[in-house]
Amino acid sequence: MIENLKNTNLLFVEDDAIFRKQYTYIFRSFFSQVFEASNALEGLEHFQTQSIQCIISDIVMSDMNGIEFIQEIRKVDQKIPIIVFSSHPTQKYLLESIKLNLTSFLIKPVSFVNIKTVLELCVLKMIDEQLLKIKICDDTEYSPVTKILTTSNQNFALTKKESLLLELLIKNRSKLVTRESIERRVYFNQEMSDSALKNLILKLRKKISANVIINVPGHGFLLQ
C-alpha cells in the first residue's frame, strides 16, 4: 500500500535543521519529492506555489506555530493528509488539533516503524478522498477520481460495479474480500448471482495486465 506514495510529494515543515535533515532523508525513500520548509511561512509559500499532496509539520515554531499554519491550510484544503510531529504534546495543542482533521499526531522522536504506520494512514486517507492514483501492478494504475484504469498502452473507463469492486479490493489489499462483502458493497444488498460475480471478475481481470485478482474458492477474492 505504501508504495503508492512514490508518485506523490510531501511538504515537511520543521524548524530544527538537524531533525529536518535526518527525516527528509527518510521521507525521500517514500515520496517522489520532498519540499523542505524551516518555518510555517516558508511552508505556506510552498503550499501556494506547488501542488502539495501531503504535509508533515512541527508544532512549536517561530513566527507562526504549527496549529496556525494548519488552520491556514484548512481554509483552502480540507482533504490533504496532515501529520503533526511534536516534542510538546500539551493538552492545548492536542485539543486544537482535533478540530483540524489531522491524519496523525506523533511525539518526537518518531521511530521508523511509526513513520511507516502513519504513511500507510496517509495512503488510506488519499484513497478515501480520491486524491491518489493507485498502483495495481508494475504497469497498471487506477484513478479513483476518473475511474480510469491505465495500463502501459491503453486506458479503460471502468463501469460503476467494476470501480466499486476494484476499490473494495484495493482498500483490503492482500486481505480476503468475501462474497457477502461484495454483495453488500458493490451490489448494495441486491441479489448477486454466482454468474454475475464471475462475469464481473472476468471483465475486470481482462482490463488488468497481470493476474492480481486471486480467487479463494468458497470464500472470496483478494488483490495481490
C-alpha positions in Angstrom: 0.0 0.0 0.0 2.7 2.5 1.0 4.4 2.2 -2.4 1.6 4.3 -3.8 3.3 7.3 -2.3 6.1 7.0 -4.9 4.0 9.1 -7.2 3.3 11.8 -4.7 5.1 14.7 -2.9 5.5 15.8 0.7 5.8 19.2 2.3 7.9 18.8 5.5 7.8 21.9 7.9 10.4 21.7 10.7 12.5 24.4 12.3 15.1 22.1 13.8 17.7 21.8 11.0 19.2 18.6 12.2 15.9 16.8 12.7 14.7 18.2 9.3 17.8 16.8 7.5 17.5 13.4 9.2 13.9 12.9 8.5 13.9 14.4 5.0 16.4 11.6 4.1 13.9 9.0 5.3 10.9 10.6 3.6 12.7 10.7 0.2 12.6 6.9 0.2 8.8 7.0 0.2 7.9 10.2 -1.8 8.9 11.2 -5.3 9.7 14.7 -4.0 10.1 16.3 -0.5 9.8 20.1 -0.1 11.5 21.4 3.0 10.5 24.4 5.0 12.3 25.8 8.1 9.2 27.6 9.3 5.5 27.9 8.7 5.7 31.0 6.4 8.1 29.0 4.1 5.7 26.1 4.3 2.8 28.3 3.2 4.8 29.6 0.3 5.5 26.1 -0.9 1.8 25.2 -0.5 0.7 28.2 -2.5 3.2 27.6 -5.3 3.4 23.8 -5.5 0.8 21.1 -5.9 1.4 19.7 -2.4 -0.1 16.3 -1.7 0.8 15.5 1.9 2.1 17.6 4.8 4.1 16.8 7.9 4.6 19.7 10.3 6.2 20.6 13.6 4.0 22.4 16.2 6.3 24.8 18.1 7.9 27.2 15.6 8.8 30.9 15.4 6.7 33.5 13.6 3.7 31.1 13.3 3.1 27.8 15.2 2.0 24.6 13.5 -1.6 24.9 14.6 -1.9 28.3 13.0 -0.1 27.0 9.9 -2.5 24.1 9.5 -5.5 26.4 10.1 -4.4 28.4 7.1 -4.1 25.2 5.0 -7.6 24.1 6.1 -9.1 27.3 4.9 -8.4 26.2 1.3 -8.0 22.4 1.5 -10.0 20.2 3.8 -8.8 16.9 2.3 -5.0 16.9 2.2 -3.4 14.5 4.7 -1.6 16.3 7.5 0.6 14.7 10.2 2.0 16.6 13.2 5.3 15.8 14.8 5.8 17.5 18.2 8.1 17.5 21.2 5.4 19.4 23.1 2.2 17.4 23.3 0.3 19.8 25.6 -3.4 19.5 26.2 -3.9 22.8 24.4 -2.3 21.7 21.2 -4.0 18.3 21.3 -7.4 19.8 21.7 -6.8 22.4 19.0 -5.5 19.7 16.6 -8.7 17.7 16.9 -10.6 20.4 15.0 -8.1 20.3 12.1 -8.8 16.8 10.7 -5.3 15.5 11.2 -4.2 12.1 9.9 -2.0 11.6 13.0 -0.3 13.4 15.9 3.1 11.9 16.8 5.5 12.6 19.6 9.2 13.2 18.8 11.4 11.3 18.4 9.5 9.3 15.8 10.5 5.7 15.1 10.8 4.3 11.6 8.0 1.9 12.4 5.7 4.7 13.4 6.6 6.7 10.3 5.6 3.7 8.1 2.4 3.3 10.1 1.3 6.9 9.6 2.3 7.0 6.0 0.0 3.9 5.5 -2.8 6.0 7.0 -2.0 8.8 4.6 -2.4 6.4 1.7 -5.8 5.3 3.0 -6.8 8.9 3.5 -5.8 9.7 -0.1 -7.8 6.8 -1.3 -10.8 7.7 0.7 -10.6 11.3 -0.5 -9.9 10.2 -4.1 -6.6 12.0 -4.2 -4.3 9.3 -5.3 -3.5 7.2 -8.4 -3.1 3.7 -7.1 -0.6 1.2 -8.4 -2.3 -2.1 -9.2 0.8 -3.8 -10.6 4.0 -2.9 -12.4 2.4 -1.3 -15.5 -1.2 -0.6 -14.3 -2.6 2.3 -12.3 -6.1 3.2 -11.2 -7.6 6.7 -10.6 -10.5 6.8 -8.1 -11.3 10.2 -9.4 -11.8 9.4 -13.1 -12.5 5.7 -12.6 -9.9 5.0 -15.3 -7.5 2.0 -15.3 -4.3 2.8 -17.1 -2.0 0.1 -18.5 1.2 0.6 -20.4 -0.6 1.0 -23.7 -4.3 1.6 -23.0 -6.9 3.4 -20.8 -10.0 1.6 -19.6 -13.0 3.5 -18.2 -14.5 1.2 -15.6 -18.2 0.6 -15.1 -19.7 1.5 -11.8 -19.7 -2.0 -10.5 -16.1 -2.6 -11.8 -14.8 0.5 -10.0 -16.7 -0.3 -6.8 -15.2 -3.8 -6.8 -11.7 -2.7 -7.6 -11.8 0.0 -4.9 -13.1 -2.6 -2.3 -10.2 -4.9 -3.2 -7.7 -2.0 -3.0 -8.8 -0.9 0.5 -8.4 -4.5 1.6 -5.3 -5.3 -0.4 -3.8 -8.7 0.4 -6.8 -9.5 2.6 -9.8 -11.7 1.7 -12.9 -9.9 0.5 -15.8 -12.2 1.0 -18.7 -12.8 -1.4 -21.0 -11.3 1.2 -18.9 -8.1 1.4 -19.0 -7.8 -2.4 -22.8 -8.3 -2.4 -23.1 -5.6 0.3 -20.6 -3.0 -1.1 -20.9 -3.5 -4.8 -24.5 -4.7 -5.3 -25.9 -2.8 -2.3 -27.5 -5.9 -0.8 -29.4 -6.7 -4.0 -29.3 -10.4 -5.1 -26.0 -11.3 -6.7 -25.8 -14.5 -8.7 -22.7 -16.6 -9.0 -22.6 -16.0 -12.7 -22.9 -12.2 -12.3 -20.0 -12.1 -9.9 -17.9 -14.4 -12.1 -18.6 -12.2 -15.1 -17.7 -9.0 -13.2 -14.4 -10.5 -12.0 -13.6 -11.8 -15.5 -14.2 -8.3 -17.1 -12.0 -6.6 -14.5 -9.2 -9.2 -14.9 -9.2 -8.6 -18.7 -8.5 -4.9 -18.2 -5.6 -5.5 -15.7 -2.4 -6.6 -17.4 -1.4 -9.1 -14.6 -3.4 -11.7 -12.8 -3.5 -10.0 -9.5 -7.1 -10.7 -8.5 -6.9 -14.1 -6.8 -9.9 -16.4 -6.3 -10.1 -18.1 -2.9 -12.6 -20.9 -3.7 -15.6 -20.9 -1.4 -14.5 -17.8 0.4 -14.0 -14.8 -1.9 -11.2 -12.8 -3.6 -8.1 -10.8 -2.8 -5.9 -8.3 -4.6 -2.2 -9.3 -4.5 
